[in-house]
Amino acid sequence: MQPMYTKEEWKKVAPLFASKRLAISTVEVAKAVLVDGQRITDVAEARGISKQTAHAAVKRVRKILEDHGAGELVPVLVWLPPDLAEQVREMAKPYPQPAPQKPK
């Protein structure tokens, strides 16, 4: 199967999956198919799950990506004055945000 996303594109959309509370296994199955180009049947067999379960994982992830226009989103990091930063935060509310990181 031809990959639909590059590894770089996948990294950019990864925060979507955390915000949708997807199981790690669901994301891993979808990545194997959509990024690594593996066949659903091969992924299912390697993970000991049914083809239907693997297909459902890919379908769920694709729906999330399509609903959020994931291919069209670009992460932005910029330093702004407080008033402009607040405007940007308001503009960003409808879009997925990265999951908060635990301090080390």
C-alpha positions, 0 to 999 in steps of 0.5 A: 500500500502506498503511504498517505502521510510522511513521517514529518506530516504524521508528527505534526498531526500527532496531537490530534490523537491525544486530544481525541483520547485514542488508544496508543494501539489504535494510533500504532495500527493506523501509522503502520498502514498510513505512514509505513505503507503496510497492508492492513492484513499484515498489520493485523496478523503481526499484532494478533488482531482481526482485519476488521479491528485493524481496518476500524482503527485506520478508518477512525484515525482517517476520519479524525484527520479528515474532520480536522483538515490535518493535512492543512494544519501547520504548527506555529511557535512565535513570541508575541506581546501579551495582547496579541498572544491572547488573540492568537490563543482565541483563534487557536481554540477550535484546533487540536492542542498538544497534550500537556507534558508532565515535568521530568 
